[in-house]
Amino acid sequence: MVDAMSVHHRTVKHTTHSPRVREQIAAQLPAPCIECGRPVLPEHRWHVAHRTPAMLGGRTDISNCGPAHASCNLRSGGKLGAAKTNAGRKSDRGIRPW
């Protein structure tokens, strides 16, 4: 039986969808992408990203958020939750018999 909520999901929804934070970051562009370090320019597609992930307690405020290229942010998203979930799925006996 599967639990109603996966282990990696949080009970509180964290989001970077804060128009005020996005406006503050947009005013600072060009700025380095917090994922790859290359410049994020105002004409690029960019996201507001957490420096410390929300899963690890990072807050959605200007001190913990910065610009990230959309492709960089989408590539990095979900890796911590997936690693935690997949760690519990590994067999204790090694290779499972067919």
N, C-alpha and C positions, 0 to 999 in steps of 0.2 A: 504494500500500500504506500502511496506517495503522500508526503505531508502536503497540507494545503499551501504552504509557503516554502520555497526553497531556502536552503541554509544561507545563501549569500544575499538574499533580499533583506532590505532594511524595513523596519516598521515605520520609520519616518522618511518621507520622500525628500531627498536633497536635489536641488536643481540649480543650474547656473542661469536659469531664465529669470534674470532680474534686469529689467530695462535700465535701471540706474547704474548698476555695475557695468553693463555693456557700454553705456554712454561715457562713463569715466575712463574705461579702457580705450574706447574709440578716440577720445581726446588725446591719448598718449601715443597713438600710432604715428609713424612706424615704430614698432617695438619688436624685440626678439620673440619668436615662438617659444612657448614654455616646453614644448615637446622636442623640437629639433634644433632650436637656436637660430634658424634663418629668419630674416626680417619678415614681419607681417605688415603689409601695406594696406591702407584703407580700401583700395580697390580689390584686394583679395577676398575670397570667401574665407571667413574666419569665425571661430567659436570662442566663447568665454570658457576657459578651462581651469580646473582646480590645480594648484601647485601640490597641495596635500589632498589626495583623493577623499571624497566624501565618505567612502567606506572606512577610511582610517581616521575619521573625525574632522576632516577639513571642512571649514565653513564657507558659505557663499558670501564673501565680502571682498572688498578691493584688495585687502592685504593677502588673501589666499588665492586670488584669481588673476588670470592674465590671458593674453591673446594666444590662440593656437590656430594654425592652418586647419581648415575643416578636415582635410585628409589625414593630418597628423592626429587630431583629436579623435576621429572616428576609428583610426587604427589602434589607438591605445586604450580606448574605452572597453570596459568589461573584462579586462584581463585578470584583475584581482579576484573578482567574483567567480570567474570561470576556474581559476586555479584552486580556489577554496572548495568549490563544488567537485571538481575532478579529483582532488586529493582524497575525498571520501569514497570515490568510486573504485579506486585501485584495489585489486584483489590482495588479500593478506597471504594467499598461497602462491603468488606469482602468476604464472600463466594458467588461465582457466581451461579445464578440459572441455573438449567439444562433446 
